[in-house]
């Protein structure tokens, strides 16, 4: 197991990390990270999306009248960002929402049989716009809809969420998609929950997104302006001290409806911190049954709906409460912040994904 004794977990170090992230201080990050605006755009994303919310809502209203269901085609952060919101707070007033993050034929067929293709809106979601599996799913369903629909423009049933100028952006324009929503600058895929990748599908599914964004904004503004780091500091300290006590496994137990949150945290921690032989190994359980493999080298985080408050239960166990859209937004921002701080204090870049990119390129070479 790696030696984490080098980590500075003093109050001064923890407070400095939180402030350095929220203020986007280039001196805190140093020259090896480059310009903070290139990777800290997510800090301002809640406010940016609140500013755009009324425009989003107008488009959503028209789409909800026209379609019965929505299917998001995407993998990783492009899918988990939206699922985290809709799992817990999707409403009957919105579209019936499904996610397809698999190319297994039986799963595709099962989903296909469950919906009316002619009344389904397809959201093609990929930050890079080049995710091979996502583009395969798009081509498959575009052909299916083309064979069934009498619409003059098949692209009316498709919506893209991607970065501006990406391959998907180009494809969407060529196929005359209903809409193309662009991500925000300086926001990586797994940090994109408060951008259109999470916000727009959430609105379509009837999630009270404004409350979610306000919770996230509270997490950022209250700490940045008032120095009230109590909870965020305490949770960060809990994880850092766990690592220093050789506890590098994190068991995450979620209540019903919060499975998406658990999977989102799993990807956030694993992909952000699992580098250079370091990292936290997350294990997500949604059945509330304690795992038999939970051992002396593990930490535990419980994410509950009916919990009095966020609090540490034991040296290696913490309990979090999510009982409203506001608290969901607060926790999502908190975990984004904590992950970034953990990476900086561990000496790894929490924003890059070298092995993900290299594997995508290798797969592209093989398939071509």
N, C-alpha and C positions, 0 to 999 in steps of 0.2 A: 504493500500500500504506500502511496506517496506520503512524504513528510510535509505536513502543513504548518509546522511550528514557526515558519518564517512569516506567517500572516500577522499583520498588525491589527488586532481587534480591540484596541483601546477606544474609549469614547471619542477622543480627538480624531482618530483615524476614520471611524465610522461616520462621524458628523461631517468631516471634511469630504468624504466620498459622496455622501448624499447632496451636500451643497455644491460640490464640483460638477455633479451631473445636472442638477436642476438649473444651475447658472450657466451651464455650457462653458465653463472656464477653460480656456486653452492651456493655461499654466498647469492645471490639475492633470490634464490628459497627456501633455508632453508632445514632443515632435513626432514620436513613433506612431501616434494615432492619427496625426494630421488635423485637419480643420474639423472641430466638433459639429459644425453645421452639416457635415457629410454623413454623420451617424446618429445625431441626437434630435432629428426632426420630430421624433415621437413625443418628445417632452411638450411640444406646443400643439400636438395633433388634437387633443380634446377641444381646445379653444378654436382651432381652425375648423373642425367639423361642426361645432356649435354655430359658428358664423355662417356655415353653408347649409344648415339644417332645413331652413324654410324652402330653399331651392330643391333639396333632395326630396322633401315631403311632397312637393307638387308632382314630381315625376312618379313617386311611389303611389300616390293616389290614383293616377291614371292606370298604372300597371295592375294595381289590385282590382280595379273594375274589369279589366280585360282578361285576366288570367285566374285560374283556379289554384295553381300550384307553381312552385319554383324549385328548380334543381340547381345546386351549385356544383360545378365541375372544377375541382381544384385539389391540391395536395399541400400538406404542411401548413404553414402559417396562412396561406391563402384560403384554406378551408377552416382551420381551427379557430381563427379569429371570429368568423361569423357564427360557427357552431356554439362557441362559448356563450354568446348572447342569446341565441334562439333556443338552446336546450332548456334554459331556465325560464325565459320570459317571452317566448313566442306566444302569440295570442290568436284566438279564433277570428279576430278582426283582420288578420293578415293572411298572406298566402300560406297554404300547406307546404312546408319547406322540407326538402330532403338534400342530402349531401352524397356525392359520389366521389370517393377518393381511392378507387380501386379499379383495376383493369381486369379483374376476375369475371369471366363471362357470366357465371351464374348470378353474381351480385348485380350486374348490369341488367340482365333479363328480369330479375325479380323487381327491380325498381321500375323498369319499363312497363311491366304488366300492371303496376300499381297506380299508374297515372294516365290521364287523357293527354296524349302527346300534343294534340291540336290546341289545348288550353294550358300548356305548360310553358313557363318562361325559363330559359336556360341562361345561367350566369356563368360565364367562362372566366375563371379567376386565376391569374398567374402574374406575380410581380415582374418577373423577368420576361414573361411573355414567350418563353421558349421551353417551358416544362413539357417534355415529350408526351407523358401520359395524359396531361390535360388537353393537349392539342389532338391527341388520338380520340379522346372522348368527344371533343367538339366535332370532329369530322364525322364520327359515327352518328351522333344525334342530328347533325345538320342533314345528313343523307336520309335519316329516318323521317324527319319532319318534311323534307322536300318531297318524299314519296307519298305523304298523307295529306299535306296541307293544300288548300286552294288559295292561300294568300298570294298576292302578286309579288310580295317580297318576303322570302323565307327569313331573312335577317331580322325581321321585326320580332321574332321570338327569341332573339339572342341579345345578350348584354355582356360587355367585356369590362373587367376590372383589371387594370394593368398599369405599368409605368408608361409614360409618354414616350412614343417613338420605338416601343418594343416590337418584336415580331408579331405578337398578338394584336397590338394596336393597328398594325398595318393590315393584318388579316381581317380585323373587324371592319375597317373602312372598305376593304375590297368586297366584303360580303354584305355591306350595308346593314350592320348591326343596328338594333333599336337605339342603343346608347353605348358610349364608351366612357367609363369613369377612370380617371387617372389617380394613382397613388401620390402621396406627398413626397417632396424631396427630402433626402436624408433619413428615410424610414425603412429599415430592413423588414423582410417578410414577417418574421416572428414578432416584431414589435408593432405590427400594423393594425391592431385591433380597433384603434380609435380613428382610423382612416376609412375611406370608402370600402376597403376590403372587409371590414367588420360592420361598419355603420349602415351601409346601404342594404345588404341582405337582412340586417336586423330590423330595419324599418319595414321592409317588405313583409317580414314575418310577424309584424305587429309588436315588436319589442319597444318599450318606452325608452328609446335611445337617448332622448334629452336627459333623463335622469341618470343614465349610465355615464354620459359625458360629464355631467355636473359632478358626479362622484369622483371621476378621474381628475377633473379640474381642481376639486377640493384637495385631493391628495397632493397635487403639484403646488398649488398656491399657498396652502396653509403651511406647508413645510418650508417652502422657499422664502415666504415673506415673514413668517412669525417664528421660525426656528422650532416649531413644535414637532420634533422628530421622535417623540416618545415611542409610538407603536412601530414605525418603520425602523428606527434604530434598534429596538428590542428584537424584532424578527431577524434583522440582519445579523445582530450579535449572536442570536441563537444558532443560526446556520454556520457562522464563522467559528464559533467555539465548538460546535459539533465536529467540524472538520479537524480542528486542532486536537480533538479528543479521539481522532481516528474513526469518526462516524461519517463515512462518505456515501452511505446509502440513505435515500430519503423516501419513506413510505408515505404516500398521499392518499388518505381515505376521504371519499366524498359522499355526501348525501345524494339521494335521487334528484336528478335534474342538474346536478353540478358535475356530471361526468366530463362534459366538454371543458370545464374549467380545469379539471385534473389533467386532462390530456394536453391542454394548452400549456400548463406549467411544466409538464413533462418535456415537451419539445423545447420550451424556452430555456430550461436549465441544461438539458442534454446537448442541444446544438450550440448554445452560447458558451458553455463552460468546458465541454468535453474535448480538451485539446492539450497537446504536449504532455500526455500522461496524467493530467489532472482532471478534476471535475467532480460533480455530484451525480450519483446514479439514481434517477427517480424511478419509483415503482408505484403505479396508480391502481387503487382498488376502489370499486364503487358499490361493494356489497356490505360494507360496514363490518366485515369479519376480519379480525386481525390475522395477518399472514403468519403462517407457520415458519416462514424463512426470515421473519424479522429477528435480527440478532443484535449482539452487543455493539456491532459497528454500524448501527442504523439510527437515523432520526425519524421522527413521526410528525406529520402535519395533518390535522383533521380539519376538513372544510365542511362546516355544518350550517344548516338553515336555522335550527332552533338552539342557538348558543347565546349566552348572556353577553359575552364580549370577546374580543381578541385577547388571548392570554396564554402564558406559558403554563402548562400543566405539570411538567416535570423537567428534569435536566435535559432530556432528549425528546420532549414532546410539546407541541404547540397546537392550540386550537384557534381556528379562525371562524368568523361568522359572516355569512352572506345571506341576508334576509330581505333584500330590496334591490331594485336596479341600481340605486345610488351606491349601495355597499359593494355591488359587483364591480362597478366602475372604479371604486376606490381600491379594491383588491387587485384588479387587473393592472392598474397603474403602479401600485405598490410593488407587485412582483416584477414588473418591467424594470423599475428603479433598483430593486434589490439585486436582480440578476446582473445588471450593468455594474453595480457596485462590487458584487462578488468577483466578477471578472477582473476589474481593475485591481482589487486588493490581492487576488490570486496571481496576478501577473499574466493573464491571458486576455486576448481581445474578445470581448463578448458580442461583437457585432459582425465579425467575419464568419465565413463558413467554407474554408478552403477545401475540405473533403467533399462537401456537397457539390461545389462547383466542378471539382475535378471528376467526380463520378458522373455528373451530367454530360461533361464533354466526352468521357470515355464511352458512355452509352450511345451518344450521338455518332461517334466514330464507328462503333460496332454495327449499329443499325443502318448506317449509310453504306 
